[in-house]
Amino acid sequence: MANRCKPLHLAWANKYRPKSLLDVIGNGEAIKELTDWVRSWEKGIPKKKAAFIFGPPGVGKTSTVEALAHDYGLEFVEKNASDYRTEDAVKRFAGLASQYGSLYGGRRIILLDELDGLTGTSDKGGVKAITDILKIAQCPMVLISNSAYDPRFSTLRTNCLLIEFKKPSTSEVQKRLKQISEEESIEAEDVALKFIAQRSGGDVRSAVNDLQALGQGKGILTYDDVSWLGYRDRQDSIFNVLKMILYGKSCSSTKQAASVADVDTDMLFEWIYENVPAHFTDPHDLAEAMDALSLSDVYRGRIRATRDWGFMRYVVDYMTAGVALARKNTKSSGWIPFRFPQRIQMLSRSRAERALRSSIGVKIKRKNHISARRATKEVIPYLKIIFENNEEMAAGLGKWLDLDQEMVEYLAGDEEKAESIFKLMG
Amino acid sequence: MSFEVWTEKYRPKKLAEIVDQKDIVERLKSFTKSKNVPHCIFAGPPGTGKTTAALCLARDLYGEAYREHTMELNASDERGIDVVRETVKTFARVRSIGEVHFKIMILDEADNMTSDAQQALRRTMERYTETCRFVMCANYSGKIIEPIQSRCAPFRFTYLPREAHDSQLMEIAEKEEVKLSKEGLDAIFEVCGGDLRRAINTLQSSASLGKPVDAKVVYAITGKASPVDVHEMLKVAMDGDFIGSRKRLRDMIQKYGVAGSDIIRQIHTEIFKAELPEKWKVRLAGIVGEADFRLVEGADEEIQLSALLARLVEAGCDFRNGK
């Protein structure tokens, strides 16, 4: 195979960087605007001597300028943030800009990349120096930044042609991924490529990196291979993990998904438990999925009972593969949002109440020869009825159990009533 | 009407006062006569007199000063291994002064102890047999490890038979001047199923309304005491709304602290009351039984019960489709 000879360590994001403007994905209008401006230099120095390109990371800003230089045979000079941090540093390449062409007669394009890299006040001199260079520039200069509206660049902006680069669409990214897979002789499922493209959110560079991480050295790339991908942000992560578990098709991919989740197993369990019903709408599938969770939970109980953490593997098996493979009849019906585990939310909300209940439980335990736990569950409901209905009896019990006002209030469920019970208690 | 908790007020003080569990009481009496008590396991369902029997045994042995020679520990609250190592050991190793030269350690709800703690306990029991005897109360003796079981004399407590249950409650009603009707008594028995503690709690809270205690009052009270509309929850599930029924379940468990075992018992009762083909009832009972078993194995109540609800949603769907 051809790709065997290619060096494997080369980053595909560089290897497949567009050589020509024709290879650049999307942003057709922006590219045309930029090209027209560069060509206008052939007729003499235009009013705006610099173009200011802005847009999110990984959408091809730098690549476009490179490709442009290539297509029009311009000498390409690239400078990064470190080159213009201070006024002195900028002045060092000022000479390049003030000359019309290169030593060899061709024309030159100067790219000042990563303008965002200029930070704080110490770099102020840098921005000013760049502005100065623009005045004397004799060749096209391109400035690149993620945001155009940073106040530090206000003076720069007024002297530049503003060009915005937007995120390419998923299908555009997917198309590019397909080309690369073909070049690399990878037989990739469309859904797999689509998944990578979607996940990248228009960042072509990260999409290509993902494709390389997952596909390099493989002949075939399936959805299951990509679905457990590493994630770039937390919230995103748990959603993706859930998606892979609830919609997984094989044991290995769902189990892998659990292993990359950045929440612990118990929390992941809660996430799955919360979201299973909405994503398994067929009653049979739901019952099977819940049964898998139930069995997973049985093993958690066994861990508690035996302190043998080896059982954890069965906990994970059931909650991931067990749940995923319960899906038989439920079709995926569009996008259903994942919900934060309500049980956890409720648990923390009712924490104060439970604390109060258990302190009453301890009082009951002292007098009643039963555990506080049992008292809380079995005696408090009866006490509540008595406290709500019979102030005299409540006062007697309150005194006998040595309850404080807060406890009486909780049991009576009414401040006024609690007040008079408390008075009767003396 | 008095203002204590009636379960305490009417708890028998001496073995002779215990009306039921005759065989057990006779054996215990023989222990007090000979002033020797082996390690014991009192196993049986809640509200059948295990703790009472243990306390009576102690009182009969030591007289009113029994507290000096007895320690009551609730394994459900203090079930870790450290408690066994420290509290139990400290108590067990010091010889009792007096006629009876050993102390009594009552370990309530012992089946809730971790198996590690039980292992530690086994050593302590052996080492300090001379100075301390253990009475372990448990719902399920099966949850007590073999080596401890083999060191103990087993006592099996059963639910009070109907007559004993009735006579106890009528006696209390009379002393408290509460009008308790025959129907009220029936209702209490139906709801509490021979669990005397629950029965007395139900009677007292019913009496607190200040009306004669009849079936209507009892059902109203128990409906409130377990704000568990299990019936409604099951209906919602059988109608196909899993999320709705899970919400109800969650409220019961989290807001009202209802025990999973109680909920499952009620589900079981409800199923046989439901208007379903007989064949279905048996099928559903099997599903409930499996959930019950998993609960006993120490799993999470909400998870197990909601898995059960999912099965009922499934059954409801099959049922509507005539399967």
Interface residues (C-beta under 8 A of the other chain):
Chain A: Y273 P277 A278 P283 H284 L286 A287 A289 M290 D291 L293 S294 L295 D297 V298 R300 G301 R302 R304 A305 T306 R307 Q342 R343 M346 L347 S350 E353 R354 R357 I364 K365 K367 N368 H369 I370 S371 A372 R373 R374 T376 K377 E378 V379 I380 P381 Y382 L383 K384 I385 I386 N389 N390 E392 M393 A394 A395 G396 L397 K399 W400 L401
Chain B: M1 S2 F3 E4 V5 T7 E8 R11 P46 T51 T52 L55 E72 N74 A75 S76 D77 D108 E109 N112 T114 S115 D116 R197 R198 N201 T202 Q204 S205 S208 L209 G210 I221 K224 A225 S226 P227 G240 F242 I243 R246 R250 Q254 K255 Y256 G257 V258 A259 D262 A291 R294 E297 G298 A299 D300 E302 I303 Q304 S306 A307 L309 A310 R311 V313 E314 G316 C317 D318
